[in-house]
Amino acid sequence: MNVCVECPYCGYENDMTDDLIELNGNEFDTECVECKEEFEVYVEFDPSFTVSKIVFEKCQQCGSETRDICKRGSIFPYPSHLKDKVCRQCYRIAVIEYFRDYHKGVED
């Protein structure tokens, strides 16, 4: 799908497909292929939406039900003593303990 914008000086349809690949922010300067005048391009993105069911999972550490589960392999660091799926609170406590123990080992 080619994305074209009209030059504000001469009206020529400039292909912006390649310019959008390395976009830093939502505006950039480009030069018209036809008249060689430089102009600004503002990129507006249309939002897209996806939906999914809300899934509550049981924390394998404390047993609470949550929809914000932390899973081994998808978050780092993940303390080795934790079960595979834990709630955010159990994860935070374990990470604090992990760094506290690590810090004690560094000081010794």
Steps between C-alpha positions, in 0.01 A plus 500: 500500500656827389451808712503822298481864604434799280774761475365829644689695229431321172236237587714201394417170677821395680540137614579493874517121543879489546502809724266335751735206557754697704262748657630679812194664650193611308645774278785526254622714210509368144565634153246487218614271219348734240574861604787431748342723769538379858187461715393353835303179532293432813409135551169424667447142613154350517457288812416134462327296766518136599288323757540197721320339790602597852674198648555475874778266610585365841831604654700183564675670793218649710183369330343837415313550172642763263488604136852645524704180536881493483628198308843341509678572171304817421643730767853563627637455757296201612622364833560125477302413816174639356239276340430537124199735532475752782306818573669839471525541880676165552733581211592841645569358845721227350695750288559728800629201699713391204672838474530533879679161514713593200599830660596323826723263300675791330570676832646187664 
